[in-house]
Amino acid sequence: MWFKWKNQATQLQQQYSELQTTSHQQLDYIQQLEAELARSQKTVQEYQQLLQFNRGLSGNLIRFGSSITQLGDSFEYLSEQMDRNKQGAQAVA
C-alpha cells in the first residue's frame, strides 16, 4: 500500500511539474500578446494623429480653394469695373 501512495505522489509531482511548465509557457505567451497589443495601440495612436493632421490639412485646402475662388470673382468684378471706367473715359475723351 505504501508503494501505491508513493506512485501516486510521484504522478502528482509529475503533473504538478507539467502544470508549472504549461503555466510558464502561457505566461510567456500572455506577455508576448501584451507587448504586441501595446505596439498595436501605439500604431493606432500614430495613425489617428496622422488622420487628424490630414483632416486639418484638407479642411485648410478647401478653405484656401474657396478663398481663391472669391479672389477670382473679385478680379472679375474689378476687370468689369475697369472696362466701364475705360469706356467712360473714352466717351469723355
TIRO-2110 file (N, C-alpha, C; in Angstrom, 1 decimal):
// TIRO-2110
0.8, -1.2, 0.0, N, 1, A
0.0, 0.0, 0.0, CA, 1, A
0.9, 1.3, 0.0, C, 1, A
2.0, 1.1, 0.7, N, 2, A
2.9, 2.3, 0.8, CA, 2, A
3.4, 2.6, -0.7, C, 2, A
3.7, 1.6, -1.5, N, 3, A
4.2, 1.8, -2.8, CA, 3, A
3.1, 2.5, -3.7, C, 3, A
1.8, 2.1, -3.4, N, 4, A
0.7, 2.7, -4.1, CA, 4, A
0.7, 4.2, -3.9, C, 4, A
0.9, 4.6, -2.6, N, 5, A
0.9, 6.1, -2.3, CA, 5, A
2.1, 6.8, -2.9, C, 5, A
3.2, 6.0, -2.9, N, 6, A
4.4, 6.6, -3.4, CA, 6, A
4.3, 6.8, -4.9, C, 6, A
3.7, 5.9, -5.7, N, 7, A
3.4, 6.1, -7.1, CA, 7, A
2.5, 7.2, -7.3, C, 7, A
1.4, 7.3, -6.5, N, 8, A
0.5, 8.5, -6.7, CA, 8, A
1.2, 9.8, -6.4, C, 8, A
2.1, 9.8, -5.4, N, 9, A
2.8, 11.0, -5.1, CA, 9, A
3.7, 11.4, -6.3, C, 9, A
4.4, 10.4, -6.8, N, 10, A
5.3, 10.7, -8.0, CA, 10, A
4.4, 11.2, -9.2, C, 10, A
3.3, 10.6, -9.4, N, 11, A
2.5, 11.0, -10.5, CA, 11, A
2.0, 12.4, -10.3, C, 11, A
1.6, 12.7, -9.1, N, 12, A
1.1, 14.1, -8.7, CA, 12, A
2.3, 15.1, -8.9, C, 12, A
3.5, 14.7, -8.5, N, 13, A
4.6, 15.6, -8.7, CA, 13, A
4.9, 15.9, -10.2, C, 13, A
4.8, 14.8, -11.0, N, 14, A
4.9, 15.0, -12.5, CA, 14, A
3.8, 15.9, -13.1, C, 14, A
2.6, 15.7, -12.6, N, 15, A
1.5, 16.5, -13.1, CA, 15, A
1.7, 18.0, -12.7, C, 15, A
2.2, 18.1, -11.4, N, 16, A
2.5, 19.5, -10.9, CA, 16, A
3.6, 20.1, -11.8, C, 16, A
4.6, 19.4, -12.1, N, 17, A
5.7, 19.9, -12.9, CA, 17, A
5.2, 20.3, -14.3, C, 17, A
4.4, 19.4, -14.9, N, 18, A
3.9, 19.7, -16.2, CA, 18, A
3.0, 20.9, -16.2, C, 18, A
2.2, 21.0, -15.1, N, 19, A
1.3, 22.2, -15.0, CA, 19, A
2.1, 23.5, -14.8, C, 19, A
3.2, 23.4, -14.1, N, 20, A
4.0, 24.6, -13.9, CA, 20, A
4.7, 25.0, -15.2, C, 20, A
5.1, 24.0, -16.0, N, 21, A
5.7, 24.3, -17.3, CA, 21, A
4.7, 24.9, -18.2, C, 21, A
3.5, 24.3, -18.2, N, 22, A
2.4, 24.9, -19.1, CA, 22, A
2.1, 26.3, -18.6, C, 22, A
2.0, 26.5, -17.3, N, 23, A
1.7, 27.8, -16.8, CA, 23, A
2.8, 28.9, -17.2, C, 23, A
4.0, 28.5, -17.1, N, 24, A
5.1, 29.4, -17.5, CA, 24, A
5.0, 29.7, -19.0, C, 24, A
4.7, 28.7, -19.8, N, 25, A
4.6, 28.9, -21.3, CA, 25, A
3.4, 29.8, -21.6, C, 25, A
2.3, 29.6, -20.9, N, 26, A
1.2, 30.5, -21.1, CA, 26, A
1.5, 31.9, -20.6, C, 26, A
2.2, 32.1, -19.5, N, 27, A
2.6, 33.4, -19.0, CA, 27, A
3.5, 34.1, -20.1, C, 27, A
4.4, 33.4, -20.6, N, 28, A
5.3, 33.9, -21.7, CA, 28, A
4.4, 34.4, -22.9, C, 28, A
3.5, 33.5, -23.3, N, 29, A
2.6, 33.8, -24.4, CA, 29, A
1.7, 35.1, -24.1, C, 29, A
1.2, 35.2, -22.9, N, 30, A
0.5, 36.4, -22.5, CA, 30, A
1.3, 37.6, -22.5, C, 30, A
2.5, 37.5, -22.1, N, 31, A
3.4, 38.7, -22.1, CA, 31, A
3.7, 39.1, -23.6, C, 31, A
3.9, 38.1, -24.5, N, 32, A
4.1, 38.4, -25.9, CA, 32, A
2.9, 39.1, -26.5, C, 32, A
1.7, 38.6, -26.1, N, 33, A
0.5, 39.2, -26.6, CA, 33, A
0.3, 40.6, -26.1, C, 33, A
0.6, 40.9, -24.8, N, 34, A
0.5, 42.2, -24.2, CA, 34, A
1.5, 43.2, -24.9, C, 34, A
2.7, 42.7, -25.2, N, 35, A
3.7, 43.5, -25.9, CA, 35, A
3.2, 43.9, -27.3, C, 35, A
2.6, 42.9, -28.0, N, 36, A
2.1, 43.1, -29.3, CA, 36, A
0.9, 44.1, -29.3, C, 36, A
0.0, 43.9, -28.3, N, 37, A
-1.1, 44.8, -28.1, CA, 37, A
-0.6, 46.3, -27.9, C, 37, A
0.4, 46.4, -27.1, N, 38, A
1.0, 47.8, -26.8, CA, 38, A
1.5, 48.4, -28.1, C, 38, A
2.2, 47.6, -28.9, N, 39, A
2.7, 48.1, -30.2, CA, 39, A
1.6, 48.4, -31.1, C, 39, A
0.5, 47.6, -31.1, N, 40, A
-0.6, 47.9, -32.0, CA, 40, A
-1.3, 49.2, -31.5, C, 40, A
-1.5, 49.3, -30.2, N, 41, A
-2.1, 50.5, -29.7, CA, 41, A
-1.3, 51.8, -30.1, C, 41, A
0.0, 51.7, -30.0, N, 42, A
0.9, 52.8, -30.4, CA, 42, A
0.7, 53.1, -31.9, C, 42, A
0.7, 52.1, -32.7, N, 43, A
0.5, 52.3, -34.1, CA, 43, A
-0.9, 52.9, -34.4, C, 43, A
-1.9, 52.5, -33.7, N, 44, A
-3.2, 53.1, -33.9, CA, 44, A
-3.2, 54.5, -33.5, C, 44, A
-2.6, 54.8, -32.4, N, 45, A
-2.5, 56.2, -32.0, CA, 45, A
-1.7, 57.1, -33.0, C, 45, A
-0.7, 56.6, -33.6, N, 46, A
0.1, 57.3, -34.6, CA, 46, A
-0.8, 57.6, -35.8, C, 46, A
-1.6, 56.5, -36.2, N, 47, A
-2.4, 56.7, -37.4, CA, 47, A
-3.6, 57.7, -37.1, C, 47, A
-4.1, 57.7, -35.9, N, 48, A
-5.1, 58.6, -35.5, CA, 48, A
-4.6, 60.1, -35.6, C, 48, A
-3.3, 60.3, -35.1, N, 49, A
-2.7, 61.6, -35.2, CA, 49, A
-2.5, 62.0, -36.6, C, 49, A
-2.1, 61.1, -37.5, N, 50, A
-1.9, 61.4, -38.9, CA, 50, A
-3.2, 61.7, -39.5, C, 50, A
-4.3, 60.9, -39.2, N, 51, A
-5.6, 61.2, -39.7, CA, 51, A
-6.1, 62.6, -39.3, C, 51, A
-5.9, 63.0, -38.1, N, 52, A
-6.3, 64.3, -37.6, CA, 52, A
-5.5, 65.4, -38.4, C, 52, A
-4.3, 65.2, -38.6, N, 53, A
-3.5, 66.1, -39.3, CA, 53, A
-4.0, 66.3, -40.8, C, 53, A
-4.2, 65.1, -41.4, N, 54, A
-4.7, 65.1, -42.8, CA, 54, A
-6.1, 65.8, -42.9, C, 54, A
-7.0, 65.5, -41.9, N, 55, A
-8.3, 66.2, -41.9, CA, 55, A
-8.1, 67.7, -41.8, C, 55, A
-7.2, 68.1, -40.9, N, 56, A
-7.0, 69.6, -40.8, CA, 56, A
-6.4, 70.2, -42.0, C, 56, A
-5.5, 69.5, -42.7, N, 57, A
-4.9, 69.9, -43.9, CA, 57, A
-5.9, 70.0, -45.0, C, 57, A
-6.7, 69.0, -45.2, N, 58, A
-7.7, 69.0, -46.2, CA, 58, A
-8.8, 70.1, -46.0, C, 58, A
-9.1, 70.4, -44.7, N, 59, A
-10.0, 71.5, -44.4, CA, 59, A
-9.4, 72.8, -44.8, C, 59, A
-8.1, 73.0, -44.5, N, 60, A
-7.4, 74.2, -44.9, CA, 60, A
-7.4, 74.4, -46.4, C, 60, A
-7.1, 73.3, -47.1, N, 61, A
-7.1, 73.3, -48.5, CA, 61, A
-8.4, 73.7, -49.1, C, 61, A
-9.5, 73.2, -48.5, N, 62, A
-10.8, 73.6, -49.0, CA, 62, A
-11.1, 75.0, -48.8, C, 62, A
-10.7, 75.5, -47.6, N, 63, A
-10.9, 77.0, -47.3, CA, 63, A
-10.0, 77.8, -48.2, C, 63, A
-8.8, 77.3, -48.5, N, 64, A
-7.9, 78.1, -49.4, CA, 64, A
-8.5, 78.1, -50.8, C, 64, A
-9.1, 77.0, -51.3, N, 65, A
-9.7, 76.9, -52.6, CA, 65, A
-10.9, 77.9, -52.7, C, 65, A
-11.7, 78.0, -51.6, N, 66, A
-12.8, 78.9, -51.6, CA, 66, A
-12.3, 80.4, -51.6, C, 66, A
-11.2, 80.6, -50.9, N, 67, A
-10.6, 82.0, -51.0, CA, 67, A
-10.1, 82.3, -52.4, C, 67, A
-9.5, 81.4, -53.0, N, 68, A
-9.0, 81.6, -54.4, CA, 68, A
-10.2, 81.9, -55.3, C, 68, A
-11.3, 81.1, -55.1, N, 69, A
-12.5, 81.4, -55.9, CA, 69, A
-13.0, 82.8, -55.7, C, 69, A
-13.1, 83.2, -54.4, N, 70, A
-13.6, 84.5, -54.1, CA, 70, A
-12.6, 85.6, -54.7, C, 70, A
-11.3, 85.3, -54.7, N, 71, A
-10.4, 86.2, -55.2, CA, 71, A
-10.6, 86.4, -56.7, C, 71, A
-10.8, 85.3, -57.4, N, 72, A
-11.1, 85.3, -58.8, CA, 72, A
-12.3, 86.1, -59.1, C, 72, A
-13.4, 85.9, -58.3, N, 73, A
-14.6, 86.7, -58.5, CA, 73, A
-14.3, 88.2, -58.3, C, 73, A
-13.5, 88.5, -57.3, N, 74, A
-13.2, 89.9, -57.1, CA, 74, A
-12.4, 90.5, -58.3, C, 74, A
-11.5, 89.7, -58.8, N, 75, A
-10.7, 90.2, -60.0, CA, 75, A
-11.6, 90.4, -61.2, C, 75, A
-12.6, 89.5, -61.4, N, 76, A
-13.5, 89.6, -62.5, CA, 76, A
-14.4, 90.9, -62.3, C, 76, A
-14.8, 91.1, -61.1, N, 77, A
-15.6, 92.3, -60.8, CA, 77, A
-14.8, 93.6, -61.1, C, 77, A
-13.5, 93.6, -60.6, N, 78, A
-12.6, 94.7, -60.9, CA, 78, A
-12.4, 94.9, -62.3, C, 78, A
-12.2, 93.8, -63.1, N, 79, A
-12.0, 93.9, -64.5, CA, 79, A
-13.2, 94.6, -65.2, C, 79, A
-14.4, 94.2, -64.8, N, 80, A
-15.6, 94.7, -65.4, CA, 80, A
-15.7, 96.2, -65.0, C, 80, A
-15.3, 96.6, -63.8, N, 81, A
-15.3, 98.0, -63.4, CA, 81, A
-14.3, 98.8, -64.2, C, 81, A
-13.1, 98.2, -64.5, N, 82, A
-12.1, 98.9, -65.2, CA, 82, A
-12.6, 99.1, -66.7, C, 82, A
-13.2, 98.1, -67.2, N, 83, A
-13.8, 98.2, -68.6, CA, 83, A
-14.8, 99.3, -68.7, C, 83, A
-15.7, 99.4, -67.7, N, 84, A
-16.7, 100.5, -67.6, CA, 84, A
-16.0, 101.9, -67.5, C, 84, A
-15.0, 101.9, -66.6, N, 85, A
-14.2, 103.2, -66.5, CA, 85, A
-13.5, 103.6, -67.8, C, 85, A
-13.0, 102.5, -68.4, N, 86, A
-12.3, 102.8, -69.7, CA, 86, A
-13.3, 103.3, -70.8, C, 86, A
-14.4, 102.7, -70.8, N, 87, A
-15.4, 103.1, -71.8, CA, 87, A
-15.9, 104.5, -71.5, C, 87, A
-16.1, 104.8, -70.1, N, 88, A
-16.5, 106.1, -69.7, CA, 88, A
-15.4, 107.2, -70.1, C, 88, A
-14.2, 106.8, -69.9, N, 89, A
-13.1, 107.7, -70.2, CA, 89, A
-13.0, 108.0, -71.7, C, 89, A
-13.2, 106.9, -72.5, N, 90, A
-13.2, 107.1, -73.9, CA, 90, A
-14.3, 108.0, -74.4, C, 90, A
-15.5, 107.8, -73.8, N, 91, A
-16.7, 108.6, -74.2, CA, 91, A
-16.4, 110.1, -73.8, C, 91, A
-15.8, 110.4, -72.7, N, 92, A
-15.5, 111.7, -72.3, CA, 92, A
-14.4, 112.3, -73.3, C, 92, A
-13.4, 111.5, -73.6, N, 93, A
-12.3, 112.0, -74.5, CA, 93, A
-12.9, 112.2, -75.8, C, 93, A
END
